Amino acid sequence: MPGRDPGPSIKDDELYEKLRDEGNSKEKAARIANAAANRGRSDVGQEGGSSPAYEDWTVDELRERAAELDVEGRSDMRKDELVEALRSH
């Protein structure tokens, strides 16, 4: 929505709004936008995190992540179904 003002604590309004439009939380969008303003967008973009492949997770860990994302039917899914549901979410 054009014309929104995220407030004075956001240092890169354009990036903040793009991240929010992509579905990121306000907190995450603010954190990324402010880091980009302080260190430069390309530096922040290269940072990224790492996580083991879903195949390396336990079924309990997969179900917990699926619960965080509100994946329906997760309690009845097998490991391969959980992995597919998480990847397509």
N, C-alpha and C positions, 0 to 999 in steps of 0.2 A: 504494500500500500504506500504509494509515494507520499512524501510529506511527513512521515512519521519522524519523531525526534526521540532517539533512544536515550537521550540524556547526556549530561556533561561528562559522565564517567567513561563513555565509549569514545575511543580515540580515532577509530576508523569506521564512521557511520555506514559507508557504502558496503564494506565487507561484512559488518555486523548484520545488515539487512539481508544480504545475499545468504548468509549462513542461516538466519532465521527462516527465510523463505524455503530453504532446503530441509527444514524441519529440526534444526538444532535447537537445544534449549537456550534460554536467554543467558544463562551462566556460561555455557560452553561458547556461544557466539561472542559474548563479551570478552572472554579469556583469549580466544583466538584473535579477535579484532585488535585488542589492545597489545598483544604480543607482536602482531604484524606491524602495528604502528610504531612500536618501540624498536624492533629489530629488523624490519623489512619483511614484506610478504614472502619473498622467495626463501628467505632463511627459515621462516616458520613453516612453510610448506614442505621443506625437506626434512623437517624434524621427524614427524610421524612416530608411531609406536610400533611395537611388535608383540605378537601374541602367538602362541602355538596354534597349529591348525586344529580345527574343530575335531578332527579324527583323533587327536591326542587327548582330548578332554574326556572326563568320565561322564557317564549318563547323568549323574547328579549335577555336575557342573553345567552340562548342556541344558538340563531342565531349569536350573536356576537362571541361566541367561535367557532362556525362552520365556520364563515368567517375567523377567525385567522388561521384555519386549511385548508382553501380552500375546504370545503365540497361542492360539486356541488349540485345544486337544493335546497339548504337550505331555500331559500325564500318561496318556495311552500310547505315545510314540516310542518306537524303537530308536536306537542310537542313529542309524542311517537316516531315519525320518526326521529326527531332531536336527541333524546337520543340514539336511536339505531345507527344512523350514527356516532355520537361522540364516542360511545363505540367501534365501529368496525373500526374506523379510525386508 
